[in-house]
Amino acid sequence: MTLRLVQFAESNGARGVALLAGNTAATRIDGITTTYELVLAALRQGVSLAAAAQERAGGQVDLAAAEAEGRLLAPIDHPDPAHCHLSGTGLTHLGSAEGRDQMHKAAAGGTLTDSMRMFLMGVEGGKPEGDVPGVQPEWFYKGDGTALVGTGAPLCSPDFALDGSEEPEIAGIYVIDDAGRPRRIGYALGNEFSDHITERGNYLWLAHSKLRHASLGAELLTGELPADVRGASRVIRDGALLWEKPFLSGEANMSHALANLEHHHFKYAQFRRPGDVHVHFFGTATLSFADGIRTQPGDVFEVSAPPFTIALRNPLTRAAPEDATVLPL
């Protein structure tokens, strides 16, 4: 059975994890305060994450009140944020190259851009048959666990950013077991959040444009991700809908298999360190920036898609300038 896990804070600040099965009410997972703690318990027992959650199910939890009071947390974190890694892959969805190609075509003099070449490589070789790895995707690093926020929390753009715009995605959530094997614990709604004006200036600045915060929806979906995920991405300004577009994900809407994206991330030994958490964003084909939307502080990003039942919402803020001067010692 597919289950959903939600991390939340009590009114007194104590943490807990709730279990949602189908459309039933949320139940507390007794004796567990974090998803990471539950994962470690499941690994010790040699059972699935869903089984470990079900055998600890206790009394009911009012998640609606927790959401209304801003007490829902990201569905995964690590006690040491430096051991939580945020990364992603781009140009992985059918149609995902169009907006990127428009941004980069002028710099390429109207020729076939590297972005379009990368996309076409994925279309041709991103879903290999058998156990042979397919073509490797575009890959980027976003930061560690300090850059991860949950629903309701602000997405803070640095003061030097030229843009801060949404990227609605599905993220895979992983924990590395004691033998150094990646264990997928589930999936979550995500807003990968990027600086598209910086990227448009030169596609080699993609790495800079991705070093931003990212958000995850409250629910961790265990089991398999549906092949066809259909939802919506919205930008809300001053309480009114400014922009809305369908959000499509799942392998039926992708040029890469999820297993191929996972292989090309975890093939690197440094990403298989026991105990570490990985949040890997699988890419998107839906951007308000591609439709000419220029965001501003106070805008609210909203991403929703079944089978997730709790929408991911984050207001945009801008950080104050910080002194990054390097001093000799």
VORO-369443 format. One line per 10 residues: number of its first residue (from 1); for each residue x, y, z of N, C-alpha, C. Coordinates in Angstrom, 3 decimals, decimal comma, padded with zeros to 6 digits. Layout:
<atoms>
NUM> X/Y/Z/X/Y/Z/X/Y/Z; ...
</atoms>
This chain:
<atoms>
1> 000,845/-001,205/000,000/000,000/000,000/000,000/000,876/001,250/000,000; 000,485/002,246/-000,791/001,193/003,516/-000,797/000,769/004,343/000,412; 001,743/004,805/001,146/001,491/005,609/002,330/002,148/006,970/002,170; 001,699/007,922/002,969/002,313/009,246/002,995/002,703/009,578/004,427; 003,909/010,091/004,576/004,425/010,482/005,882/004,585/011,998/005,923; 004,249/012,587/007,066/004,318/014,038/007,230/005,040/014,348/008,532; 006,062/015,196/008,452/006,721/015,711/009,656/006,025/016,999/010,081; 005,854/017,165/011,381/005,176/018,353/011,881/005,761/018,742/013,233; 005,452/019,949/013,635/005,829/020,426/014,963/004,577/020,580/015,805; 004,678/020,203/017,063/003,586/020,427/018,005/003,529/021,912/018,371
11> 002,466/022,298/019,016/002,346/023,696/019,452/003,459/024,075/020,413; 003,984/023,084/021,158/005,062/023,362/022,114/006,458/023,241/021,496; 006,513/022,994/020,179/007,793/022,897/019,495/008,321/021,495/019,330; 007,764/020,520/020,067/008,195/019,128/019,903/007,839/018,639/018,505; 008,636/017,715/018,004/008,420/017,229/016,653/007,749/015,866/016,641; 007,078/015,574/015,527/006,444/014,280/015,361/006,309/013,937/013,892; 005,921/012,689/013,628/005,686/012,203/012,273/004,301/011,581/012,242; 003,527/011,897/011,205/002,181/011,360/011,038/002,128/010,471/009,812; 001,211/009,525/009,847/001,003/008,570/008,768/-000,364/008,802/008,159; -000,399/008,913/006,802/-001,657/009,019/006,080/-001,765/007,817/005,151
21> -002,832/007,053/005,281/-003,086/005,910/004,416/-004,389/006,165/003,678; -004,317/006,297/002,358/-005,503/006,642/001,583/-006,005/008,011/001,977; -007,306/008,139/002,165/-007,894/009,418/002,563/-008,304/009,424/004,029; -007,745/008,491/004,799/-008,098/008,411/006,211/-007,403/009,515/006,994; -007,841/009,672/008,233/-007,240/010,691/009,084/-005,788/010,340/009,390; -005,012/011,369/009,704/-003,594/011,168/010,016/-003,441/010,567/011,405; -002,531/009,619/011,524/-002,244/009,013/012,820/-000,784/009,238/013,180; -000,546/009,472/014,450/000,806/009,691/014,946/001,613/008,392/014,917; 002,894/008,515/014,601/003,804/007,377/014,682/004,458/007,436/016,057; 004,095/006,513/016,922/004,532/006,538/018,315/006,027/006,255/018,435
31> 006,669/006,991/019,351/008,072/006,767/019,646/009,032/007,293/018,606; 008,540/008,064/017,647/009,360/008,582/016,547/009,158/010,084/016,453; 010,239/010,823/016,325/010,123/012,283/016,217/010,470/012,825/014,842; 011,193/012,052/014,011/011,568/012,517/012,677/011,471/011,369/011,679; 011,312/011,720/010,402/011,310/010,713/009,343/012,645/009,988/009,301; 013,725/010,717/009,485/015,055/010,108/009,452/015,181/009,037/010,540; 014,663/009,326/011,719/014,676/008,352/012,809/013,883/007,101/012,430; 012,741/007,291/011,752/011,934/006,151/011,320/012,669/005,336/010,263; 013,372/006,003/009,347/014,159/005,301/008,322/015,217/004,422/008,975; 015,933/004,970/009,948/016,971/004,186/010,625/016,365/002,982/011,341
41> 015,177/003,167/011,921/014,509/002,058/012,594/014,130/000,968/011,593; 013,632/001,358/010,432/013,266/000,388/009,399/014,484/-000,372/008,910; 015,614/000,318/008,736/016,837/-000,347/008,294/017,321/-001,340/009,348; 017,236/-000,967/010,614/017,655/-001,876/011,676/016,781/-003,131/011,712; 015,479/-002,939/011,493/014,550/-004,063/011,539/014,571/-004,897/010,264; 015,087/-004,324/009,181/015,052/-005,026/007,906/013,667/-005,075/007,293; 012,865/-004,018/007,533/011,515/-003,945/006,981/011,385/-002,687/006,136; 010,299/-002,590/005,374/010,068/-001,402/004,562/009,729/-000,215/005,448; 009,895/000,979/004,898/009,540/002,184/005,643/008,052/002,185/005,969; 007,219/001,751/005,015/005,779/001,707/005,245/005,438/000,759/006,393
51> 006,102/-000,407/006,418/005,830/-001,369/007,490/006,253/-000,821/008,842; 007,400/-000,174/008,887/007,876/000,404/010,141/006,919/001,471/010,647; 006,327/002,239/009,726/005,380/003,275/010,120/004,075/002,657/010,618; 003,572/001,669/009,887/002,279/001,078/010,233/002,303/000,396/011,598; 003,399/-000,257/011,932/003,428/-000,977/013,205/003,558/-000,035/014,392; 003,824/001,247/014,135/003,933/002,235/015,206/002,775/003,226/015,204; 001,768/002,981/014,380/000,653/003,924/014,267/-000,087/004,051/015,590; -000,342/005,306/015,976/-001,008/005,559/017,246/-002,260/006,399/017,095; -002,369/007,441/017,922/-003,568/008,284/017,918/-003,586/009,265/016,763; -004,711/009,939/016,605/-004,906/010,854/015,488/-004,147/012,168/015,688
61> -003,811/012,775/014,545/-003,127/014,063/014,526/-003,933/015,011/013,643; -004,123/016,243/014,095/-004,876/017,244/013,325/-003,901/017,983/012,409; -003,686/017,431/011,202/-002,747/018,060/010,269/-003,315/019,353/009,677; -004,643/019,457/009,587/-005,233/020,697/009,081/-004,878/021,866/009,991; -004,928/021,633/011,300/-004,552/022,685/012,243/-003,063/022,982/012,141; -002,255/021,933/011,977/-000,808/022,140/011,846/-000,491/022,965/010,602; -001,198/022,702/009,501/-000,976/023,478/008,278/-001,403/024,924/008,477; -002,582/025,127/009,065/-003,100/026,483/009,274/-002,188/027,298/010,176; -001,518/026,622/011,120/-000,647/027,316/012,074/000,816/027,318/011,643; 001,107/026,844/010,422/002,470/026,872/009,902/003,398/025,889/010,585
71> 002,854/024,746/011,017/003,669/023,773/011,749/004,027/022,530/010,937; 003,720/022,534/009,641/004,156/021,433/008,786/005,610/021,663/008,375; 006,391/020,605/008,374/007,817/020,688/008,065/008,117/019,993/006,742; 009,309/020,204/006,227/009,751/019,402/005,085/009,713/017,940/005,501; 009,396/017,018/004,579/009,186/015,619/004,975/010,456/014,860/005,316; 011,616/015,461/005,106/012,888/014,825/005,459/013,882/015,900/005,861; 014,723/015,597/006,804/015,885/016,417/007,120/016,886/015,511/007,817; 018,046/016,061/008,118/019,108/015,301/008,791/019,498/016,065/010,044; 019,827/015,371/011,130/020,241/016,092/012,346/021,409/017,034/012,107; 022,279/016,709/011,162/023,378/017,585/010,751/023,112/017,994/009,308
81> 022,665/019,234/009,056/022,293/019,640/007,697/023,400/019,450/006,662; 024,659/019,408/007,094/025,755/019,200/006,146/025,713/017,800/005,532; 024,958/016,897/006,144/024,834/015,534/005,622/023,528/015,331/004,850; 022,905/016,433/004,445/021,749/016,402/003,560/022,137/017,133/002,284; 022,038/016,473/001,142/022,526/017,012/-000,126/021,351/017,281/-001,062; 021,303/018,488/-001,612/020,279/018,864/-002,583/020,915/018,926/-003,960; 020,316/018,242/-004,922/020,838/018,220/-006,285/019,673/018,066/-007,241; 019,960/018,081/-008,541/018,875/017,937/-009,499/019,372/017,653/-010,895; 018,429/017,325/-011,754/018,707/017,098/-013,164/017,737/017,930/-013,982; 018,204/018,443/-015,106/017,381/019,276/-015,963/017,247/018,691/-017,355
91> 016,324/019,281/-018,133/016,064/018,848/-019,512/015,657/017,380/-019,558; 014,856/016,983/-018,584/014,473/015,580/-018,430/013,020/015,320/-018,805; 012,243/016,367/-019,047/010,827/016,213/-019,337/010,527/016,561/-020,797; 009,568/015,886/-021,368/009,164/016,184/-022,739/008,652/017,620/-022,798; 009,241/018,416/-023,657/008,897/019,825/-023,739/009,748/020,712/-022,857; 010,640/020,137/-022,057/011,412/020,947/-021,112/012,472/021,793/-021,790; 012,818/021,479/-023,038/013,901/022,214/-023,702/013,439/023,542/-024,288; 012,119/023,701/-024,485/011,648/024,873/-025,212/012,039/026,180/-024,538; 011,708/026,321/-023,246/012,039/027,557/-022,556/013,527/027,762/-022,426; 014,258/026,702/-022,117/015,710/026,803/-021,982/016,338/027,183/-023,320
101> 015,851/026,580/-024,413/016,396/026,853/-025,739/016,188/028,312/-026,123; 015,028/028,866/-025,768/014,771/030,270/-026,065/015,749/031,173/-025,334; 016,077/030,823/-024,092/017,006/031,635/-023,303/018,407/031,627/-023,890; 018,812/030,485/-024,462/020,203/030,310/-024,871/020,439/030,518/-026,360; 019,365/030,581/-027,161/019,526/030,619/-028,614/020,231/031,886/-029,077; 019,906/033,017/-028,464/020,536/034,269/-028,884/022,044/034,208/-028,695; 022,480/033,660/-027,564/023,908/033,559/-027,303/024,590/032,602/-028,271; 023,830/031,647/-028,776/024,404/030,662/-029,699/024,321/031,108/-031,148; 023,849/032,336/-031,376/023,786/032,836/-032,743/022,713/032,171/-033,581; 021,673/031,652/-032,914/020,579/031,046/-033,650/020,793/029,600/-034,032
111> 021,933/029,035/-033,677/022,211/027,639/-034,009/021,596/026,714/-032,970; 021,694/025,402/-033,218/021,212/024,418/-032,254/022,005/024,575/-030,963; 021,321/024,834/-029,858/022,008/025,114/-028,603/022,438/023,829/-027,909; 023,371/023,981/-026,975/023,792/022,835/-026,177/022,621/022,275/-025,373; 021,712/023,150/-024,927/020,548/022,689/-024,185/019,684/021,777/-025,043; 019,451/022,172/-026,285/018,636/021,330/-027,153/019,353/020,027/-027,478; 020,658/020,082/-027,641/021,412/018,849/-027,874/021,273/017,909/-026,676; 021,386/018,462/-025,477/021,260/017,654/-024,275/019,869/017,028/-024,188; 018,851/017,809/-024,497/017,488/017,303/-024,465/017,297/016,166/-025,465; 017,783/016,359/-026,689/017,617/015,333/-027,720/018,392/014,065/-027,367
121> 019,521/014,205/-026,705/020,244/013,021/-026,239/019,391/012,225/-025,250; 018,672/012,939/-024,378/017,804/012,269/-023,426/016,641/011,577/-024,111; 016,051/012,236/-025,109/014,945/011,631/-025,845/015,395/010,328/-026,508; 016,615/010,338/-027,049/017,119/009,165/-027,769/017,653/008,080/-026,834; 018,229/008,464/-025,691/018,903/007,467/-024,862/018,645/007,540/-023,382; 017,581/008,253/-022,962/017,323/008,416/-021,537/016,506/007,304/-020,912; 015,946/006,425/-021,734/015,147/005,310/-021,217/015,678/004,004/-021,820; 016,834/003,565/-021,367/017,446/002,357/-021,944/016,679/001,099/-021,551; 016,850/000,056/-022,325/016,245/-001,231/-022,003/017,236/-002,078/-021,209; 016,725/-002,855/-020,278/017,587/-003,709/-019,475/018,336/-002,927/-018,423
131> 019,481/-003,462/-018,007/020,262/-002,866/-016,929/021,372/-001,945/-017,421; 021,434/-001,698/-018,711/022,489/-000,843/-019,260/022,131/000,613/-018,982; 023,048/001,404/-018,402/022,746/002,819/-018,147/022,483/003,572/-019,447; 021,578/004,530/-019,372/021,318/005,386/-020,509/022,227/006,595/-020,501; 021,950/007,520/-021,405/022,757/008,733/-021,502/022,640/009,525/-020,198; 023,725/010,148/-019,786/023,684/010,914/-018,543/023,004/012,264/-018,776; 022,214/012,728/-017,796/021,490/013,989/-017,945/022,345/015,173/-017,503; 021,805/016,359/-017,742/022,344/017,547/-017,087/022,190/017,352/-015,578; 023,200/017,756/-014,814/023,174/017,567/-013,357/023,634/018,866/-012,705; 023,071/019,175/-011,545/023,512/020,369/-010,813/023,377/020,153/-009,318
141> 024,145/020,929/-008,573/024,152/020,912/-007,108/023,422/022,146/-006,611; 022,589/021,994/-005,581/021,855/023,132/-005,044/022,312/023,563/-003,661; 022,872/022,663/-002,881/023,302/023,048/-001,545/023,094/021,909/-000,563; 023,219/022,245/000,714/023,007/021,233/001,753/021,666/021,470/002,435; 021,456/020,792/003,559/020,164/020,849/004,217/019,757/022,217/004,727; 020,704/023,147/004,859/020,340/024,496/005,296/019,535/025,237/004,238; 019,560/024,745/002,987/018,831/025,394/001,898/017,443/024,810/001,695; 017,026/023,858/002,532/015,758/023,165/002,343/014,702/023,706/003,293; 013,526/024,052/002,751/012,422/024,552/003,574/011,162/023,761/003,250; 010,183/023,839/004,147/008,920/023,150/003,963/007,836/024,073/003,458
151> 006,635/023,534/003,337/005,517/024,344/002,863/005,192/025,431/003,883; 004,860/026,603/003,377/004,542/027,742/004,229/005,728/028,608/004,564; 006,935/028,053/004,471/008,136/028,821/004,795/008,573/029,655/003,584; 009,230/030,789/003,810/009,665/031,622/002,679/010,760/030,950/001,858; 010,727/031,206/000,555/011,864/030,947/-000,321/012,607/032,267/-000,448; 013,795/032,316/000,132/014,532/033,574/000,239/015,565/033,684/-000,878; 015,427/034,700/-001,706/016,359/034,941/-002,795/017,500/035,818/-002,293; 018,757/035,499/-002,621/019,860/036,335/-002,151/019,784/037,743/-002,716; 020,410/038,686/-002,031/020,305/040,083/-002,451/020,920/040,334/-003,818; 021,882/039,472/-004,232/022,544/039,669/-005,527/021,817/038,980/-006,672
161> 020,749/038,238/-006,383/020,034/037,497/-007,419/019,364/038,453/-008,401; 019,286/038,043/-009,648/018,600/038,812/-010,680/017,161/038,346/-010,862; 016,852/037,172/-010,345/015,512/036,608/-010,455/015,363/035,535/-009,384; 014,138/035,282/-008,988/013,827/034,156/-008,116/012,496/033,595/-008,545; 012,528/032,493/-009,278/011,301/031,948/-009,856/011,158/030,468/-009,547; 009,916/030,007/-009,605/009,586/028,632/-009,246/010,006/027,641/-010,332; 010,250/026,412/-009,889/010,403/025,273/-010,785/009,682/024,093/-010,121; 008,418/023,848/-010,492/007,656/022,764/-009,859/008,175/021,406/-010,310; 008,475/020,541/-009,368/009,101/019,263/-009,705/008,676/018,177/-008,724; 009,013/016,958/-009,072/008,979/015,842/-008,143/010,413/015,597/-007,691
171> 010,598/015,373/-006,408/011,924/015,087/-005,862/011,948/013,676/-005,305; 013,031/012,960/-005,577/013,263/011,669/-004,950/014,011/011,870/-003,644; 013,641/011,112/-002,607/014,247/011,239/-001,282/014,960/009,936/-000,958; 016,228/010,030/-000,523/017,072/008,848/-000,343/017,857/008,953/000,967; 018,125/007,781/001,548/019,051/007,667/002,668/020,048/006,563/002,305; 021,324/006,794/002,595/022,359/005,806/002,308/022,492/004,875/003,502; 022,350/003,564/003,274/022,392/002,616/004,386/023,826/002,346/004,823; 023,985/001,524/005,851/025,308/001,284/006,438/026,274/000,616/005,467; 025,736/-000,059/004,450/026,585/-000,709/003,449/026,915/000,217/002,285; 026,483/001,466/002,365/026,767/002,417/001,294/025,836/002,295/000,104
181> 024,651/001,720/000,326/023,687/001,564/-000,763/022,604/002,630/-000,657; 022,305/003,324/-001,756/021,212/004,302/-001,727/019,879/003,589/-001,552; 019,059/004,061/-000,619/017,739/003,498/-000,379/016,709/004,598/-000,627; 015,902/004,411/-001,656/014,864/005,403/-001,932/013,740/005,226/-000,918; 013,451/006,281/-000,172/012,397/006,189/000,835/011,087/006,785/000,338; 011,113/007,518/-000,777/009,868/008,039/-001,323/010,076/009,255/-002,200; 008,969/009,937/-002,443/008,941/011,091/-003,333/008,189/012,237/-002,655; 008,487/013,453/-003,092/007,790/014,619/-002,549/007,584/015,642/-003,657; 006,538/016,453/-003,504/006,403/017,636/-004,352/007,554/018,581/-004,047; 008,038/019,282/-005,065/009,133/020,207/-004,828/009,005/021,486/-005,622
191> 009,643/022,524/-005,117/009,849/023,772/-005,862/011,345/024,008/-005,849; 011,967/023,759/-007,009/013,433/023,768/-007,059/014,007/025,188/-007,034; 013,276/026,205/-007,492/013,587/027,626/-007,284/014,962/028,006/-007,834; 014,960/028,854/-008,853/016,200/029,191/-009,553/016,211/030,654/-009,963; 017,379/031,089/-010,434/017,580/032,447/-010,948/017,724/032,343/-012,464; 016,621/032,538/-013,189/016,635/032,300/-014,627/017,288/033,427/-015,409; 017,303/034,638/-014,863/017,975/035,738/-015,574/019,488/035,520/-015,567; 020,024/035,074/-014,427/021,450/034,752/-014,380/021,776/033,652/-015,379; 020,959/032,613/-015,429/021,209/031,518/-016,374/021,107/032,000/-017,812; 020,151/032,869/-018,094/019,973/033,371/-019,454/021,172/034,180/-019,916
201> 021,855/034,837/-018,972/023,017/035,634/-019,338/024,118/034,803/-019,977; 024,297/033,585/-019,489/025,285/032,657/-020,052/024,968/031,286/-019,484; 024,745/030,301/-020,336/024,332/028,993/-019,834/025,386/028,356/-018,941; 026,641/028,849/-019,009/027,669/028,342/-018,105/027,493/028,884/-016,686; 026,572/029,826/-016,515/026,228/030,309/-015,176/025,087/029,492/-014,556; 024,703/028,396/-015,197/023,651/027,550/-014,631/023,987/027,155/-013,201; 025,248/026,782/-012,954/025,642/026,349/-011,608/025,386/027,442/-010,580; 025,680/028,703/-010,949/025,404/029,821/-010,035/023,904/029,978/-009,808; 023,124/029,834/-010,874/021,685/030,094/-010,788/020,958/029,080/-009,920; 021,576/027,909/-009,709/020,932/026,843/-008,942/021,281/026,871/-007,463
211> 022,265/027,650/-007,053/022,650/027,705/-005,643/021,665/028,602/-004,890; 020,501/028,050/-004,668/019,389/028,759/-004,049/018,679/027,811/-003,084; 017,766/028,353/-002,314/016,902/027,522/-001,496/016,005/026,664/-002,390; 015,406/025,645/-001,799/014,402/024,814/-002,451/013,397/024,391/-001,394; 012,186/024,073/-001,824/011,162/023,658/-000,863/010,606/022,300/-001,249; 010,121/021,591/-000,229/009,448/020,309/-000,414/008,064/020,372/000,199; 007,110/019,734/-000,474/005,781/019,599/000,089/005,808/018,741/001,340; 004,741/018,792/002,111/004,730/018,150/003,430/004,753/016,629/003,356; 004,259/016,049/002,254/004,055/014,596/002,209/005,217/013,863/001,551; 005,664/012,810/002,209/006,607/011,863/001,628/005,803/010,663/001,148
221> 005,752/010,462/-000,160/004,999/009,372/-000,763/005,884/008,137/-000,837; 005,503/007,069/-000,120/006,273/005,834/-000,183/005,792/005,004/-001,366; 006,548/003,972/-001,718/006,171/003,148/-002,859/006,580/003,782/-004,168; 005,896/003,412/-005,251/006,251/003,877/-006,581/005,551/005,187/-006,939; 006,225/006,008/-007,714/005,616/007,232/-008,222/004,727/006,873/-009,411; 003,495/007,392/-009,473/002,670/007,131/-010,659/003,386/007,578/-011,932; 003,162/006,845/-013,012/003,829/007,166/-014,277/003,354/008,486/-014,843; 002,143/008,893/-014,511/001,567/010,126/-015,057/001,089/010,996/-013,897; 001,876/011,991/-013,560/001,539/012,927/-012,481/001,076/014,229/-013,125; -000,119/014,661/-012,781/-000,694/015,870/-013,390/-001,216/016,795/-012,297
231> -000,726/018,008/-012,301/-001,148/018,983/-011,316/-001,098/020,380/-011,896; -000,831/021,349/-011,039/-000,808/022,737/-011,473/000,258/023,504/-010,713; 000,816/024,500/-011,394/001,757/025,436/-010,784/001,157/026,830/-010,893; 001,217/027,576/-009,798/000,577/028,892/-009,769/001,501/029,928/-009,128; 001,335/031,172/-009,541/001,947/032,320/-008,882/000,814/033,238/-008,451; 000,778/033,549/-007,171/-000,280/034,380/-006,606/000,330/035,690/-006,125; -000,260/036,804/-006,529/000,248/038,134/-006,143/-000,880/038,938/-005,511; -000,620/039,439/-004,332/-001,614/040,254/-003,611/-002,947/039,512/-003,486; -002,872/038,215/-003,250/-004,070/037,422/-003,033/-004,810/037,000/-004,285; -004,333/037,420/-005,463/-005,011/037,083/-006,718/-004,104/036,215/-007,590
241> -004,714/035,362/-008,395/-003,957/034,487/-009,285/-003,309/035,309/-010,391; -001,980/035,276/-010,462/-001,240/035,996/-011,490/-000,945/035,107/-012,689; -000,632/033,845/-012,422/-000,240/032,902/-013,494/-000,551/031,487/-013,066; -000,961/030,657/-014,007/-001,236/029,255/-013,720/-000,987/028,433/-014,973; -000,421/027,236/-014,780/-000,151/026,349/-015,911/-000,130/024,909/-015,410; -000,541/023,960/-016,263/-000,458/022,556/-015,849/000,970/022,138/-015,542; 001,110/021,276/-014,557/002,400/020,713/-014,162/002,334/019,215/-014,408; 003,198/018,708/-015,281/003,217/017,298/-015,639/004,551/016,682/-015,245; 004,490/015,509/-014,643/005,711/014,777/-014,337/005,388/013,292/-014,354; 006,301/012,475/-013,831/006,174/011,035/-013,962/006,792/010,579/-015,273
251> 007,192/009,323/-015,327/007,949/008,832/-016,478/007,202/008,950/-017,800; 005,865/008,925/-017,780/005,109/009,060/-019,026/005,311/010,427/-019,664; 005,729/011,396/-018,872/005,934/012,760/-019,369/007,406/013,154/-019,398; 008,285/012,152/-019,280/009,711/012,427/-019,179/010,491/011,766/-020,309; 011,636/012,348/-020,629/012,540/011,772/-021,619/013,563/010,846/-020,984; 013,631/010,835/-019,669/014,540/009,956/-018,931/013,734/009,063/-017,997; 014,202/007,848/-017,802/013,662/006,993/-016,753/014,198/007,467/-015,409; 013,383/007,347/-014,379/013,835/007,738/-013,048/015,070/006,940/-012,644; 015,091/005,659/-012,973/016,239/004,824/-012,623/017,508/005,323/-013,290; 017,390/005,887/-014,483/018,567/006,415/-015,169/019,085/007,670/-014,468
261> 018,169/008,519/-014,028/018,574/009,724/-013,296/019,232/009,339/-011,975; 018,671/008,350/-011,300/019,247/007,896/-010,037/020,641/007,308/-010,248; 020,793/006,499/-011,292/022,100/005,880/-011,558/023,183/006,933/-011,737; 022,878/007,958/-012,528/023,917/008,937/-012,846/024,185/009,911/-011,700; 023,378/009,861/-010,649/023,709/010,607/-009,432/024,525/009,740/-008,484; 024,030/008,546/-008,223/024,656/007,710/-007,205/025,839/006,889/-007,725; 026,184/007,025/-008,987/027,397/006,339/-009,474/028,648/006,960/-008,869; 028,538/008,163/-008,333/029,676/008,822/-007,698/029,772/008,390/-006,238; 030,941/007,903/-005,855/031,119/007,319/-004,526/030,837/008,316/-003,404; 031,131/009,603/-003,622/030,915/010,585/-002,559/029,437/010,771/-002,235
271> 028,553/010,279/-003,111/027,121/010,365/-002,844/026,573/009,067/-002,254; 027,471/008,190/-001,813/027,029/006,939/-001,192/027,652/006,790/000,197; 027,722/007,883/000,925/028,285/007,870/002,277/027,209/007,454/003,270; 027,428/006,387/004,039/026,404/005,888/004,957/025,846/006,974/005,883; 024,522/006,984/005,987/023,836/007,916/006,864/023,394/009,202/006,211; 023,935/009,515/005,044/023,582/010,775/004,393/022,182/010,730/003,799; 021,569/011,904/003,708/020,272/012,088/003,063/020,491/012,800/001,730; 019,771/012,386/000,706/019,816/013,046/-000,605/018,409/013,421/-001,038; 018,269/014,661/-001,488/017,035/015,149/-002,103/017,394/015,500/-003,536; 016,836/014,755/-004,491/017,209/014,935/-005,892/015,980/015,338/-006,706
281> 016,032/016,524/-007,294/014,930/017,060/-008,095/015,040/016,534/-009,525; 013,915/016,033/-010,057/013,930/015,333/-011,335/013,696/016,229/-012,548; 013,421/017,520/-012,353/013,263/018,408/-013,496/011,810/018,793/-013,740; 011,627/019,787/-014,618/010,296/020,312/-014,906/010,215/020,767/-016,353; 008,991/020,994/-016,817/008,768/021,597/-018,126/007,877/022,822/-018,003; 007,628/023,292/-016,764/006,678/024,372/-016,514/007,363/025,505/-015,773; 007,453/026,675/-016,399/008,111/027,834/-015,796/007,294/029,088/-016,076; 006,959/029,852/-015,035/006,299/031,135/-015,277/007,250/032,099/-015,973; 008,545/031,960/-015,710/009,533/032,847/-016,337/009,471/032,745/-017,857; 009,253/031,534/-018,376/009,186/031,343/-019,825/007,986/032,057/-020,435
291> 006,981/032,377/-019,610/005,805/033,104/-020,083/005,882/034,590/-019,783; 007,066/035,062/-019,423/007,259/036,491/-019,217/006,934/037,001/-017,831; 006,676/036,121/-016,886/006,373/036,551/-015,520/007,667/036,934/-014,808; 007,666/038,087/-014,171/008,794/038,526/-013,353/008,306/038,600/-011,908; 008,841/037,733/-011,084/008,364/037,638/-009,709/008,868/038,805/-008,872; 008,228/039,006/-007,722/008,634/040,045/-006,789/008,357/039,572/-005,374; 009,102/040,100/-004,395/008,869/039,690/-003,005/007,399/039,829/-002,631; 006,906/038,841/-001,928/005,499/038,805/-001,565/004,678/037,869/-002,425; 005,170/037,563/-003,644/004,487/036,571/-004,475/004,491/035,223/-003,759; 003,455/034,437/-003,984/003,355/033,107/-003,396/003,361/032,074/-004,512
301> 004,264/031,102/-004,417/004,309/029,986/-005,350/003,462/028,850/-004,788; 002,674/028,220/-005,648/001,848/027,098/-005,218/001,974/025,964/-006,222; 002,271/024,770/-005,725/002,367/023,574/-006,550/001,447/022,520/-005,947; 000,602/021,922/-006,781/-000,282/020,865/-006,306/-000,374/019,785/-007,373; -000,469/018,526/-006,940/-000,592/017,409/-007,878/-000,947/016,148/-007,114; -002,042/015,469/-007,494/-002,305/014,148/-006,941/-001,161/013,204/-007,340; -000,828/012,224/-006,507/-001,554/011,748/-005,332/-001,247/012,511/-004,049; -000,489/013,607/-004,134/-000,237/014,432/-002,957/-001,493/015,237/-002,653; -001,840/015,349/-001,383/-003,088/016,002/-001,003/-002,883/017,374/-000,371; -001,656/017,697/-000,002/-001,353/018,986/000,626/-000,531/019,816/-000,351
311> -001,054/020,970/-000,748/-000,353/021,821/-001,707/000,926/022,385/-001,082; 001,914/022,602/-001,940/003,170/023,235/-001,529/003,062/024,725/-001,814; 003,142/025,532/-000,756/003,032/026,989/-000,913/004,211/027,666/-000,221; 004,822/028,619/-000,914/005,950/029,365/-000,343/005,931/030,806/-000,821; 005,993/031,763/000,100/006,132/033,159/-000,310/007,584/033,463/-000,690; 007,759/034,387/-001,611/009,086/034,820/-002,033/009,536/035,997/-001,180; 010,747/035,907/-000,633/011,357/037,020/000,089/012,743/037,283/-000,494; 013,349/038,362/-000,074/014,695/038,715/-000,547/015,585/038,984/000,652; 016,767/038,414/000,656/017,680/038,556/001,780/018,346/039,927/001,788; 018,734/040,364/002,974/019,515/041,590/003,102/020,942/041,338/002,622
321> 021,635/042,364/002,162/023,034/042,170/001,729/023,886/041,617/002,856; 024,826/040,762/002,492/025,754/040,177/003,463/027,186/040,451/003,004; 028,089/040,558/003,978/029,482/040,786/003,682/030,183/039,442/003,451; 030,638/039,217/002,219/031,318/037,962/001,884/032,813/038,191/001,614; 033,354/039,284/002,145/034,756/039,601/001,937/035,653/038,536/002,549; 036,633/038,087/001,790/037,609/037,122/002,292/038,736/037,871/002,981; 039,025/037,514/004,220/040,052/038,202/005,007/041,280/037,297/005,183; 042,460/037,862/005,130/043,660/037,050/005,378/043,778/036,740/006,859; 044,456/035,648/007,176/044,652/035,264/008,565/046,141/035,251/008,874
</atoms>
